[in-house]
Amino acid sequence: MKLPSPLRLLAAVSLTGASLFAQAADVTIAYQTTVDPAKVAQADGAYEKATNAKIDWRKFDNGADIIAAIASGDVQIGYLGSSPLTAAITRKVPVQTFLVATQIGGAEALVARNGSGINSPQDLIGKKIAVPFVSTGHYSLLAALKHWNIDPAKVTVLNLAPPAIIAAWKRGDIDATYVWDPALGVAKENGKVLITSGELAKFGAPTFDAWIVRKDFAEKHPEIVSAFAKVTLDAYAQYRKDPQAWLADKGNVDKLVKLSGAKASDIPLLLQGNVYPLAADQVTLLGAPTTKAVTDTAAFLKEQGKVEAVLPDYAPYVSAKFITN
């Protein structure tokens, strides 16, 4: 029987609503364009299979935006660097660090544009340097300037997200940038690397990326968080078992290119520039080492005027309980 027009409209609306409800995500996960082996698992749908959850993957350009989304409740799990993580914890955003994703090496660097007149660190004085504020790149830039005894007030530090850095770089509006891929790859095409985050780590300013989760979500769905961690660590183990064979698989590289925006030719160096801790390493890292790194970062951020105070104890914001061997 043909429904009268108003009833047909009502039925259509009801079906649309039901469809939207059926497609609603169980968890929203924020990721960035960093290059790491677990992006293959992301591309393959391995996280959905292991967690038995519908996942809404959302791409963000920096950790500060991810923290805002997590604080609002729009995102439950997120990937960000140690500097924005520290700033968030210091402001008591209710999160836990449940996985050290990457100990950053050559995948983040300070690059000076060819023709900018920057041939040595001291040449940075009076120049324009772009960086996403409160990012690991920002922290590393300030640490590098301190290492070189350069007053940050003597350089112009611009707050730009990576896509804006790419555009500004191509226009010649900035002289240098401290950033990650794909912006790092663009900068390297006609720029000179002054220092990498791996080199800075040797000078006492290590940085890392981490996966964090809202505490309320982790309490309600610990099985999802544990399964998420296992998929990530399995991906790291696959890569570390034989990096050359892993890179020889074009499918792996293609998936990283798609999700990171990095050039295929840059991916081997970017992967080799970082350390991806395995499950056994995580149990140790997600204790005193990470707590100390966050505490030291907080002290530095306070010294730089980026946070108002340092918490007496950062341990409650770090947990190894979701790691399974």
N, C-alpha and C positions, 0 to 999 in steps of 0.2 A: 504494500500500500504506500503510495506517495505521501510523504509528510507535508503538511502545510508549511509555507515558507518560514514563518517564525520558528516552528519546531525543528525544521532542517538546520536553521542557523544555530539553535540551542544545542542540537546534537553535534554539530561540527565543533562548536566551542568546547563542549564536554570532551569530545574525542581528543582535541588539541591539548586540553589541560591534562588529560590522562596520559597522553604521549609525553608531554613535558615532565610530568611527575615520574613516569617510568624511567626517563633518561636522567633524572637528577643524580648528581655525583654523590658518592658516599664520603669522598675526601677530595679536597682541593690542594694540589701540590704546586708550589712555586719553584721554578727552576731558572737557571741563568745560562748564558751562552758559553760557559767554560767547557774546555775539552777534557773529558774523562771517560774511561771505558764503560761506565754504567749507562751512558747514553745509548749504547747499543741495546741494552736491556729495556730501556725506555721506549726505543723505536720498535722493538719486537713485541711490546705488550706484556713483557714478563712480570711487571709489577702488578698488573691487573690479575693475571693468572694466579700469582702467589698469594696475593692478599684477598682474592675473591671479592674485590671491591671495584666499584665504578669510580674512575679517577678523572678529575678535571685538571689537566696539566696546564699551567699558566706560565708563560715566559715573562720574566722581569729583567730590566736592564741593570739593576743595582740592588744591593742588600737593604738600603734604607727604605725603598719602596716595599720590599718584602716584609720588613718589620712592621711597617704601617698596616699592611694587609693582615698579618698575623695578629697584631694587637686588636684590630677591629673584629676579628673572628671570621673574615672572608677566606683566609687560608689557614690550613691546619698543620701542614708540613712544608718546610722551606729550606732552600739551599742558599747559604750566604757566607761571606768571609768573616774572619775573626774580629775585625774592627767593628763592623755594624752589629755583629753578635754581642760584642762586649758592651757597646753603647746601649743596646736593647736591654741586656741583663742589668746593667747599672741603673737603668730607668725602671727596673722591675717588671718588664714585660713577662708574663707567665709562660716561660718556655723551658724546655730541657734540650741540651745538646746530646743527641743519642748516637752520632756517628761522625768521626773525623773523616771527611771526604777526601781531602787532598792536603798534603803539606806542600805549600806553594814554592816552586823553584823558578824556572825560566818562563813560566806561563804568564807572569806579570813582570813588566819592566818599564823603566823610564827611558823614553826615546826622544831624542832631539831632532827636529826637522832639518834636513839638508838646506843650507842657505840661511839658517837662522842665526849663524854666527856663534853657535854653541859647539865648542870643540873640547871643553873640559868642564867639570862641575862648576867652577867659579864663574864660567860664562853664563850660568843660569841667572845671575843677578840682573835684575831689570827686565827679565823676559816673562812671557805669558805661558803658564803651565796649566793644562786642563786635566781635571781628575774628578770622578764622581765623589762628592763629599761623603765622609763617614764610611768609605769603602776601604778594603785592604790596600788598594792603590793609594788612597789618600794617606793612610797610616804610613805606608812605605815611603811615600814622597817626603813626608815630614821627618821620618827617621833618617832618610838619606841626606836631607839638608842638614840635620843635626850632626850626622857623621862627618859631613864636609865642613862643619862650622859656618854654615850659611844661615843668616837670619831670615826666617820665612817672610818677614815684613819687607825684605828687599827683592822679593819676586812677586809677581801677580799670579795668584792661584785662582783659577776659574772653576766653578762648579758646573760641570757638564756631564750628562749621561753619555754612555758609549756611542750611541747613534749620532748624537750632536758633536761628539769629539771627531768622529769620522768626517762629518760635513765641514767642521771648522778646520780640520787638518787639510782637507782637499782645497779649501779656499785660501789657505795660508794665513788664517786668522790667529793661529796659536803657534808657539815656538817649540813646545815640548808637551808630552803627556805621559802620565803613569797609568797604565791600563792593561786590560786583558783582551783576548780575541773575541770578536773579529777586528775590533779597533786596533789592537796591537799589530796584527798582520798588515793592516793598511798603513800604519805609521812606519813599520819597518821597511816598506817598499821604497821610501825615500827619506829614511832617517837613520840615526845612529843610536844604538843602545848604550846608555851611560852606566846603568846598573840593573841587575835583575833582583827579584825578591829572594832567590836562592843565595845570591851573594850577600844581600842584606842580612839574611838569617845568620850568616857567619859572623856578622858584626853585632849580634845580639838583638835583632829585630825580626824574629820569625813570624810568618803569617800562615794561616791555614784556612781552608774552607770546611764548612760543617753542615750537616743536616740537623735541623732542629724541629721540635714538635710542640704544639700547645699542650700544656700540662693536662688540661681538662680532657682533650681528645685522647692523649696517651693513657689516661686512667680508664677511660671508657672502652678504648680499642687497642689494648697492648699487643694483641695478636697481629694487627695491621702494621704497627710500628716495627715489631720483630721481623715480620715477613719482608717488609720493605728493606730493612737493614741487611737481611740475608741475601736478597737479590743483588743488592749493591755490592756486597762483599764477594759474592760468587763471580760477579762480573770482573772485579779487581783481580781475583785469583786466576781467572781465565787469561787475562792480559799478562799478569806477572809470570805465569807458567812458561810462556814463550813469547815475549813481546814482538820479536821479528815475524814469527808465524802469524800472530794476531794482526799485525799491520799488513801482512801480505794478503790477507783476506779483504778484497776490495769492498765487500759488503759492509764490513765493520767501519772502514774509513768513510764510505758513502753516508752511513747513518750519522756519524759524527759531524760530517760536513753539513748535513741537513739540519741538525739540531743546534749546532754551534755557530754556523756561519763562517767558520774558519776555512782556509784553503786546504785542499787535500795535501798539497806539498808541504804545508806547515805542521800537519798533525803529528808526524813522528817526533819532531823536535819538541813540540808542546807536551806530548805525553811523557817523553823521557825527561822533561824538565821538572816534573812533579813526582811526589811519592804517594802511592795509593795504599794506605795501611790495610793489612789483612785482619781477619777476625782476632787472631792471637795478639796482634799489635794493639787492636782497639781496646781490649780489656785493660791493658796498661795505660794507653793514652787517655782513655776516658776516666781519668782519676787525677792524680796529682799533676802530671805534665800539662793537661789542658787547663786545669784550674789555675795553675801558675801562669801559663801563657795569657789567659784572660785577665788575671790580676795585674800582670805586668803591662798589658795593653791598656787596661783601665787607668793605671798610674800615668802612662804616657799621654793618653787622651785628656786626662785632667790637667796635666802640665801644659798641654797645648790649648786648653780652654774649650775642649770639645764635649766634656761631661763635667757636671758640677761636683761630683764626689766619687769616691771609690768605696764599694761595699766592703764590709768586714770579712765576708766569706762568699766565694763564688761557687763553692762545691755543690750546693743544692741545685744548681743549674746545669750540672753535668752528670750523665748517668750511663753506665755500661750494662744496665739490666736488660736492654733489648738486644744485646749481642749473643748469638748462639754459634757455637763452633760446629 
